[in-house]
Amino acid sequence: MFNNIAPDKRRHFYAGILMGAVLQGLGWWWMPNNIALSILIVIGLVIVISYGFELFSLITGMGVYDFMDAVFSVLGGIFGMGLALLACCWLL
């Protein structure tokens, strides 16, 4: 199933995984007593960064605007957040 996805979208998904994992790890480190709030903040950041990058491409012409790129980045970000949360729970 994942083989039918364009290579460009896969790159956005993988970048999203890294972004989500790093941001969630930082969120957990910054707010260790309020995981729910850190999740909400990080998902907001993942969405803003993913779509903001696409808007930057559209406005500056320094790339190709594609809404689905942002969608795949967000999906990867959510997956990365989950991986970071699992790692944090495993470490506790």
Protein Blocks (a to p, Z undefined) as FASTA:
>chain_A
ZZmpcfklmmmmmmmmmmmmmmmmmmmmmmmmlmmlmmmmmmmmmmmmmmmmmmmmmmno
paccdfklmmmmmmmmmmmmmmmmmmmmmmZZ
